[in-house]
Amino acid sequence: MPSRGPDDPVPRGGPEPERSGYAYAYTCAQHPSEMLRALHSFYQHGLFSDVTLECHGQHQSPSPLPSPHHPPPSSPSSMTAPRRSFRCHRAVLSACSAYFQAMFTADMRERRFSLVVLPSVEPDVMETLLRFAYTSRVSITERNVQSLLAAADLLQFGAVKTACERFLVRRLDPSNCLGLLAFAETHACRRLERESRRLSASAFEEVCASDEFPELEARRLRALLSRRDLEVSSEEALLGALAAWVAHAPRSRAALLPELLEIGVNLRLLDTGVDEALVTAAAGAASSTEALRSTLRSALRAAVLGPCPRVERACSAELYVVGGYHWRPLAEVHAWRPGQDAWSAGAALPERALESYAVAALGARVFVSGGYRGERVEEALASLWVYSCEGDRWTPGTPMGLPRYCHCSASALGCVFAMGGFRDGAPARDAERYDPLKREWTPIASMEHGVGNATACSFRDCIYVIGGHSGCHGGSSLGHVQAHHAERNQWSSLTPCPHPEYGLCSAVLGGLIYVLGGHSAHVDVYDPERGEWRPGGVTVERRLEGGCAALGGRLLVTGGYSAERGAYLQSVEAYDPRSGVWALAGALPGPMRSHGCVVIHGV
């Protein structure tokens, strides 16, 4: 095309000439990572640095988070760490830390000097924080998480503190929740504090059996006992916990017993007499002496005869019923709190046609995994839906590694487990674990027997899979009880269930596992400590694929299907371990079976 000369007229109409009005907005996607790499290289080689950080804090000998297998050291050793210096850049530090930003912009002497001394920060921890500042990456472990969070809190590395807090929430269990509650209060970790309080109330008896409980400060024990929503099987259990706490340091603690009894124990509800309760409590306390027993006896009698107020239990927990089936799949969510007559409705499950899924609770969230849609039984799903009880909303989660339906699910050690189920018409042996912090599923050891339509519950660090269908196409019921030891990732077979069934439900109350439902009205109770089964009474109705949960010191069983009546059930039964009686205790919003039934504790 010939070019236009200087005297040629400017053409009218058509596209405008490409002059100063043309623009091209370019963004280099690699720029942030390349910039970080360059800054990290400058840091490593000491280039362009304008400030030096000097650290020589007290170095605590590293120890993992306490757990049933790693108890906390009785006296952690500390030593003065050697001084270390780090040549850095003020701009990088200020961009990552509000502490350093204020230091280098306010009228402080560090603004004028090139050396900043941090005497309370361990050199190794400072190195980890600087690695994050220059790379955006940080490695958090059980050995460094608490010292790293403390330093991140002090130096206001907000992102690192949040990551450490999430790590601690993930590792929270009854063996460490008391210590982590105190740690959370010290460093203003609101989520960790909330979840620690939730767990200390919902698993109170397990917490009392931990190594942390005897070391608990009196003021913290008062605060714990003052909660009216403690999940306890009996007042005797509370009395035994107090006796054990006093026996740990009787000289300094015996005088506190009357006050603690008044705060936390309703002595008028003791099933046994005061003297018998005393003998039982003192016998279970380490270092029990006649002097301690005498002190306990005096305090108990004074509390019983005196004008101490009656301790009334209140329940902040709610029973959630998720989905189910009543001639068609149900997607509704309903919640009920003891003392209320009505159920409240929550956001419905997004997958309206989903059925034969598994439901488990962890913290204040409900996890719905797998299943299939409508009549398409052969198309098992690997999907995961997560419901926030506090936010009343559903979000999609990471799909499972393998699709499955009619499987069972339970939570333990901060993870959600999915086990067995059907795939291609046959019961599966494989199992997997979901880590909510990493948002990923990991295969775990396979079960000894493939099973579908079983029930599962967890106690301490062990998951119990009971009953279900086994054999080709699930043609027979499995009597085995398969236990998964989560810490060791091992399965073992326990004493068979007296009434092997499919369509069972189970829950833990007072350290005992209650198994019921199917085509039988018999209730079987398993004692994990003794490895023995015993009868637990007879339910009013036979409930196939009902729901079961422990709430407010009672066992609740919900809905199900009555084969003998050919009807879906709407009723709720309750079992009081004090009386040993099953009785009708209310109704669901509607008839249903195959629903999720979980308890979410308040804070």
Backbone hydrogen bonds, N-H to C=O, Kabsch-Sander energy under -0.5 kcal/mol:
donor,donor_aa,acceptor,acceptor_aa,energy
8,D,5,G,-0.9
19,R,17,P,-1.5
22,Y,19,R,-1.3
26,Y,24,Y,-0.8
29,A,27,T,-0.8
31,H,28,C,-1.3
34,E,30,Q,-2.8
35,M,31,H,-2.9
36,L,32,P,-2.2
37,R,33,S,-2.4
38,A,34,E,-2.2
39,L,35,M,-2.6
40,H,36,L,-2.8
41,S,37,R,-2.1
42,F,38,A,-2.4
43,Y,39,L,-2.5
44,Q,40,H,-2.6
45,H,41,S,-2.0
46,G,42,F,-0.7
46,G,43,Y,-0.7
47,L,42,F,-2.3
50,D,88,C,-1.7
51,V,88,C,-1.4
52,T,114,S,-2.9
53,L,86,F,-2.9
54,E,116,V,-2.8
55,C,53,L,-0.5
55,C,84,R,-2.6
56,H,118,L,-0.9
57,G,121,V,-1.6
59,H,79,M,-3.2
60,Q,58,Q,-0.7
61,S,77,S,-2.3
67,S,70,H,-1.3
79,M,59,H,-1.8
81,A,57,G,-1.4
81,A,79,M,-0.6
84,R,55,C,-2.2
86,F,53,L,-2.5
88,C,51,V,-3.2
88,C,86,F,-0.6
93,L,89,H,-2.3
94,S,90,R,-2.8
95,A,91,A,-1.8
96,C,92,V,-1.3
97,S,93,L,-1.9
98,A,156,Q,-1.3
99,Y,155,L,-0.9
101,Q,97,S,-2.0
102,A,98,A,-2.2
103,M,99,Y,-2.0
104,F,100,F,-2.4
105,T,101,Q,-0.9
106,A,102,A,-2.4
108,M,106,A,-2.1
111,R,108,M,-1.5
112,R,109,R,-1.6
113,F,109,R,-1.1
116,V,52,T,-3.1
118,L,54,E,-3.5
121,V,118,L,-1.2
122,E,120,S,-0.5
126,M,122,E,-2.5
127,E,123,P,-2.5
128,T,124,D,-1.7
129,L,125,V,-2.3
130,L,126,M,-2.5
131,R,127,E,-2.1
132,F,128,T,-1.8
133,A,129,L,-2.2
134,Y,130,L,-2.0
135,T,131,R,-1.2
136,S,132,F,-2.9
137,R,131,R,-0.6
140,I,138,V,-0.7
145,V,141,T,-1.7
148,L,144,N,-2.6
149,L,145,V,-2.4
150,A,146,Q,-2.2
151,A,147,S,-2.0
152,A,148,L,-2.6
153,D,149,L,-2.4
154,L,150,A,-2.2
155,L,151,A,-3.0
156,Q,152,A,-0.6
157,F,152,A,-2.1
158,G,156,Q,-1.3
161,K,157,F,-2.3
162,T,158,G,-2.3
163,A,159,A,-2.1
164,C,160,V,-2.5
165,E,161,K,-2.4
166,R,162,T,-2.3
167,F,163,A,-1.9
168,L,164,C,-2.3
169,V,165,E,-2.2
170,R,166,R,-2.2
171,R,167,F,-1.6
172,L,169,V,-1.1
176,N,173,D,-1.8
177,C,173,D,-1.4
180,L,176,N,-2.3
181,L,177,C,-1.6
182,A,178,L,-1.7
183,F,179,G,-2.1
184,A,180,L,-2.6
185,E,181,L,-2.1
186,T,182,A,-1.9
187,H,183,F,-1.7
188,A,185,E,-0.7
189,C,184,A,-2.3
190,R,188,A,-1.1
193,E,189,C,-2.6
194,R,190,R,-2.4
195,E,191,R,-2.6
196,S,192,L,-2.2
197,R,193,E,-2.2
198,R,194,R,-2.2
199,L,195,E,-2.3
200,S,196,S,-2.5
201,A,197,R,-1.5
202,S,198,R,-2.3
203,A,199,L,-2.4
204,F,201,A,-0.9
205,E,231,E,-0.6
207,V,203,A,-2.4
208,C,204,F,-2.4
209,A,205,E,-0.9
210,S,207,V,-1.5
215,E,212,E,-0.8
216,L,213,F,-1.8
221,L,217,E,-2.2
222,R,218,A,-2.5
223,A,219,R,-1.8
224,L,220,R,-2.1
225,L,221,L,-2.8
226,S,222,R,-1.8
227,R,224,L,-1.2
230,L,227,R,-0.6
231,E,201,A,-2.5
232,V,230,L,-1.1
238,L,234,S,-1.1
239,L,235,E,-2.5
240,G,236,E,-2.6
241,A,237,A,-1.8
242,L,238,L,-2.3
243,A,239,L,-2.4
244,A,240,G,-2.1
245,W,241,A,-2.1
246,V,242,L,-2.7
247,A,243,A,-2.4
248,H,244,A,-0.9
248,H,245,W,-0.6
249,A,245,W,-0.6
249,A,246,V,-1.2
252,S,249,A,-0.6
253,R,249,A,-1.7
254,A,250,P,-2.1
256,L,253,R,-1.5
257,L,253,R,-0.6
257,L,254,A,-1.3
260,L,256,L,-2.2
261,L,257,L,-2.8
262,E,258,P,-2.1
263,I,259,E,-2.0
264,G,260,L,-2.5
265,V,261,L,-2.0
267,L,265,V,-1.2
269,L,266,N,-1.9
270,L,267,L,-1.4
277,A,273,G,-2.6
278,L,274,V,-2.4
279,V,275,D,-2.4
280,T,276,E,-2.2
281,A,277,A,-2.5
282,A,278,L,-3.1
283,A,279,V,-2.3
284,G,280,T,-1.3
285,A,282,A,-1.0
288,S,285,A,-1.0
293,R,289,T,-2.5
294,S,290,E,-2.4
295,T,291,A,-2.1
296,L,292,L,-2.8
297,R,293,R,-2.6
298,S,294,S,-2.3
299,A,295,T,-2.4
300,L,296,L,-2.8
301,R,297,R,-2.5
302,A,298,S,-2.3
303,A,299,A,-2.1
304,V,300,L,-2.5
305,L,301,R,-2.5
306,G,302,A,-1.9
312,E,310,R,-0.7
314,A,228,R,-2.5
316,S,314,A,-0.6
318,E,600,I,-2.5
319,L,336,W,-3.4
320,Y,318,E,-0.6
320,Y,598,V,-3.3
321,V,334,H,-2.9
322,V,320,Y,-0.5
322,V,596,G,-2.2
323,G,321,V,-0.5
323,G,332,E,-2.8
324,G,330,L,-0.5
325,Y,593,R,-1.8
326,H,328,R,-2.5
330,L,324,G,-2.7
333,V,346,G,-0.6
334,H,321,V,-2.2
335,A,344,S,-2.7
336,W,319,L,-1.9
340,Q,337,R,-2.1
344,S,335,A,-2.8
346,G,333,V,-3.0
349,L,331,A,-3.3
352,R,350,P,-1.4
354,L,351,E,-1.3
355,E,372,Y,-2.1
358,A,369,S,-2.2
360,A,367,F,-1.9
362,L,365,R,-2.5
365,R,362,L,-1.6
366,V,387,Y,-2.4
367,F,360,A,-3.4
368,V,366,V,-0.5
368,V,385,W,-3.0
369,S,358,A,-2.3
369,S,367,F,-0.6
370,G,383,S,-2.7
371,G,404,R,-2.5
372,Y,355,E,-2.2
374,G,353,A,-2.8
374,G,372,Y,-0.6
376,R,373,R,-2.2
377,V,375,E,-2.2
379,E,376,R,-1.4
380,A,378,E,-1.1
381,L,371,G,-2.7
385,W,368,V,-2.6
386,V,395,T,-2.8
387,Y,366,V,-3.1
388,S,386,V,-0.5
388,S,393,R,-2.7
389,C,364,A,-2.4
389,C,387,Y,-0.7
390,E,364,A,-0.6
392,D,388,S,-1.8
393,R,388,S,-1.0
395,T,386,V,-2.3
397,G,384,L,-3.2
400,M,382,A,-3.5
404,R,381,L,-2.2
405,Y,422,F,-1.3
406,C,356,S,-2.7
408,C,419,M,-2.1
410,A,417,F,-1.5
412,A,415,C,-2.0
415,C,412,A,-2.0
416,V,434,Y,-1.9
417,F,410,A,-3.4
418,A,432,E,-2.6
419,M,408,C,-2.6
420,G,430,D,-1.9
421,G,451,V,-2.9
422,F,405,Y,-3.4
423,R,426,A,-1.7
426,A,423,R,-1.3
428,A,421,G,-3.1
431,A,444,I,-0.6
432,E,418,A,-2.4
433,R,442,T,-2.6
434,Y,416,V,-3.6
435,D,433,R,-0.5
435,D,440,E,-2.6
439,R,435,D,-2.2
440,E,435,D,-1.1
442,T,433,R,-2.6
444,I,431,A,-2.1
447,M,429,R,-3.1
451,V,428,A,-1.7
452,G,469,H,-2.0
453,N,406,C,-4.0
455,T,466,I,-2.3
457,C,464,Y,-1.6
459,F,462,C,-2.6
462,C,459,F,-1.7
463,I,484,H,-2.3
464,Y,457,C,-3.2
465,V,463,I,-0.5
465,V,482,Q,-3.1
466,I,455,T,-2.9
466,I,464,Y,-0.6
467,G,480,H,-1.0
468,G,501,E,-3.3
469,H,452,G,-3.9
470,S,476,S,-3.3
474,G,471,G,-2.2
475,G,472,C,-0.8
476,S,470,S,-1.9
478,L,468,G,-2.7
479,G,477,S,-0.5
481,V,494,L,-0.6
482,Q,465,V,-2.7
482,Q,480,H,-0.6
483,A,481,V,-0.5
483,A,492,S,-3.1
484,H,463,I,-3.0
485,H,483,A,-0.6
485,H,490,Q,-3.1
486,A,461,D,-2.0
486,A,484,H,-1.0
489,N,485,H,-1.8
490,Q,485,H,-1.2
492,S,483,A,-1.9
494,L,481,V,-2.9
497,C,479,G,-2.3
503,G,453,N,-1.8
505,C,516,L,-2.6
507,A,514,Y,-1.6
509,L,512,L,-2.5
512,L,509,L,-1.4
513,I,526,Y,-2.7
514,Y,507,A,-3.0
514,Y,512,L,-0.6
515,V,524,D,-3.0
516,L,505,C,-2.3
518,G,503,G,-1.3
518,G,543,R,-1.5
520,S,517,G,-1.1
523,V,537,G,-2.0
524,D,515,V,-2.6
525,V,534,R,-2.9
526,Y,513,I,-3.0
527,D,532,E,-2.8
531,G,527,D,-2.4
532,E,527,D,-1.0
534,R,525,V,-2.1
536,G,523,V,-3.0
539,T,521,A,-2.6
543,R,520,S,-0.5
543,R,541,E,-0.6
544,L,542,R,-0.6
544,L,561,Y,-2.3
545,E,503,G,-2.6
545,E,543,R,-0.5
546,G,503,G,-0.6
546,G,543,R,-0.7
547,G,558,T,-2.6
549,A,556,L,-2.2
551,L,554,R,-2.7
554,R,551,L,-1.4
555,L,575,Y,-2.2
556,L,549,A,-3.2
556,L,554,R,-0.5
557,V,573,E,-2.4
558,T,547,G,-2.6
559,G,571,S,-1.8
560,G,592,M,-3.2
561,Y,544,L,-1.6
562,S,567,A,-3.0
563,A,561,Y,-0.8
566,G,562,S,-1.6
567,A,562,S,-1.6
569,L,560,G,-3.1
572,V,586,G,-2.3
573,E,557,V,-2.5
574,A,583,A,-2.9
575,Y,555,L,-2.4
576,D,581,V,-1.5
579,S,576,D,-0.7
580,G,576,D,-2.7
581,V,576,D,-0.8
583,A,574,A,-2.0
585,A,572,V,-3.7
586,G,572,V,-0.6
588,L,570,Q,-3.5
592,M,569,L,-1.9
593,R,325,Y,-1.5
594,S,545,E,-2.7
596,G,322,V,-2.9
598,V,320,Y,-2.2
600,I,318,E,-2.5
601,H,599,V,-0.5
